[in-house]
Amino acid sequence: MKRVAVDGVKVVGEWRLSPPAGSVPPTELRLGHFDLALLDGQFQYLLFFDFPGSTQELRDGHFPRLRRSLSLALSLFYPIAGRAVQSPESLNYPGGDHVIRCSDGDSASLALAESGADLTSLVGNQATKQQQGTTPLIAIQVTVFPGSGVSVWFVFNHIAADGFGFIHFLKSWAAINSKAAAVDVSVVKDLPVVDRAVLGDLERPHLS
C-alpha cells in the first residue's frame, strides 16, 4: 500500500472505485447552456466525525464496507464517476459542446490519509483551502486524526450534479453504508434522475 507524506498528512492508501461491472449503461449526457460556466469550476465539501480509534482500526474495520458502499452508490449516481469530454460538434456551439461520458469501468478517486494535527483547530474555513493536483468530477479523501476524529473531504465538479444532487448522493451512500443495511442499493428509495433533457436548456444557438 502506497505511503506518502505531504504537508504533515500521510497518505496511507489510494483507490480508484468503480460501480459494479455491468451496472453502468454506456451513456453520453449532454451539458446544458449553464453547465458550460462550470466546466473549470469545482466546490469542496468537508465533513467531520468523532472517531476515537486509530488509523489501523478505521482501515481494517470500516474501510472495506465504505469502499463497497461507495461502489454501489456510484452505480446509481454513475455520472459522478463519468468523464467530461468535448464532443466532435464543438465548433457549432459557443464555448464548445461537452458531454459527460459514462461507461463500464469509470471510477472515482478515494484516498485514506492520517494527520497528526489537532482536529479541533481545523474546524473552520481554513480547512477547505487545500488544493488537489487533478480535478476529476469527484475525488474523496478520508483523513484520520488518531484518537480524535475523521474528516471526509470532497472535491466535486458541479456539472455532474447540483448541490441538491450532491447531498442526495451523500445521503444515499450513507444509507447503503449504514450498519442496519446489508450494503445493498435496495435501501435507496429515492433514486436519482439521470436524464438531463428535463433541464430544458440543452438546445444552444449555432455560431453565426
Solvent accessible surface area in square Angstrom, and as a share of the most:
residue,aa,sasa,rsa
1,M,134,0.60
2,K,123,0.52
3,R,137,0.50
4,V,55,0.32
5,A,83,0.64
6,V,82,0.47
7,D,143,0.74
8,G,67,0.64
9,V,35,0.20
10,K,74,0.31
11,V,22,0.13
12,V,3,0.01
13,G,0,0.00
14,E,94,0.42
15,W,50,0.17
16,R,143,0.52
17,L,23,0.12
18,S,39,0.25
19,P,7,0.04
20,P,40,0.25
21,A,98,0.76
22,G,65,0.62
23,S,44,0.28
24,V,9,0.05
25,P,66,0.41
26,P,121,0.76
27,T,34,0.19
28,E,98,0.44
29,L,15,0.08
30,R,60,0.22
31,L,0,0.00
32,G,1,0.01
33,H,84,0.38
34,F,154,0.64
35,D,18,0.09
36,L,31,0.16
37,A,93,0.72
38,L,66,0.33
39,L,37,0.19
40,D,147,0.76
41,G,29,0.28
42,Q,66,0.29
43,F,45,0.19
44,Q,48,0.22
45,Y,70,0.27
46,L,34,0.17
47,L,52,0.26
48,F,65,0.27
49,F,108,0.45
50,D,136,0.70
51,F,30,0.13
52,P,117,0.74
53,G,13,0.13
54,S,43,0.28
55,T,12,0.07
56,Q,96,0.43
57,E,98,0.44
58,L,15,0.07
59,R,37,0.14
60,D,85,0.44
61,G,57,0.55
62,H,84,0.38
63,F,0,0.00
64,P,66,0.41
65,R,78,0.28
66,L,34,0.17
67,R,59,0.21
68,R,123,0.45
69,S,0,0.00
70,L,0,0.00
71,S,12,0.08
72,L,16,0.08
73,A,0,0.00
74,L,0,0.00
75,S,16,0.11
76,L,34,0.17
77,F,11,0.05
78,Y,30,0.12
79,P,11,0.07
80,I,4,0.02
81,A,4,0.03
82,G,6,0.06
83,R,113,0.41
84,A,46,0.35
85,V,33,0.19
86,Q,102,0.45
87,S,14,0.09
88,P,129,0.81
89,E,89,0.40
90,S,20,0.13
91,L,156,0.78
92,N,65,0.33
93,Y,21,0.08
94,P,49,0.31
95,G,69,0.67
96,G,7,0.07
97,D,3,0.01
98,H,30,0.14
99,V,10,0.05
100,I,0,0.00
101,R,82,0.30
102,C,2,0.01
103,S,34,0.22
104,D,78,0.40
105,G,55,0.53
106,D,13,0.07
107,S,26,0.17
108,A,1,0.01
109,S,27,0.18
110,L,0,0.00
111,A,14,0.11
112,L,0,0.00
113,A,0,0.00
114,E,45,0.20
115,S,7,0.05
116,G,81,0.78
117,A,49,0.38
118,D,88,0.45
119,L,15,0.08
120,T,103,0.60
121,S,64,0.41
122,L,50,0.25
123,V,95,0.55
124,G,36,0.35
125,N,125,0.64
126,Q,99,0.44
127,A,9,0.07
128,T,49,0.28
129,K,146,0.62
130,Q,75,0.33
131,Q,147,0.65
132,Q,61,0.27
133,G,85,0.81
134,T,99,0.58
135,T,73,0.42
136,P,37,0.24
137,L,13,0.07
138,I,3,0.01
139,A,4,0.03
140,I,4,0.02
141,Q,32,0.14
142,V,3,0.02
143,T,10,0.06
144,V,0,0.00
145,F,8,0.04
146,P,65,0.41
147,G,52,0.50
148,S,49,0.32
149,G,0,0.00
150,V,10,0.06
151,S,7,0.04
152,V,18,0.10
153,W,14,0.05
154,F,2,0.01
155,V,2,0.01
156,F,0,0.00
157,N,8,0.04
158,H,57,0.26
159,I,1,0.00
160,A,10,0.08
161,A,22,0.17
162,D,89,0.46
163,G,34,0.33
164,F,164,0.68
165,G,15,0.15
166,F,2,0.01
167,I,57,0.29
168,H,33,0.15
169,F,0,0.00
170,L,23,0.11
171,K,141,0.60
172,S,6,0.04
173,W,16,0.06
174,A,62,0.48
175,A,38,0.29
176,I,0,0.00
177,N,38,0.20
178,S,44,0.29
179,K,182,0.77
180,A,104,0.81
181,A,15,0.12
182,A,90,0.69
183,V,28,0.16
184,D,62,0.32
185,V,48,0.28
186,S,71,0.46
187,V,54,0.31
188,V,14,0.08
189,K,170,0.72
190,D,100,0.52
191,L,104,0.52
192,P,33,0.21
193,V,119,0.69
194,V,34,0.19
195,D,83,0.43
196,R,34,0.12
197,A,63,0.49
198,V,108,0.62
199,L,98,0.49
200,G,70,0.67
201,D,34,0.18
202,L,31,0.15
203,E,147,0.66
204,R,10,0.04
205,P,97,0.61
206,H,124,0.55
207,L,111,0.55
208,S,160,1.03
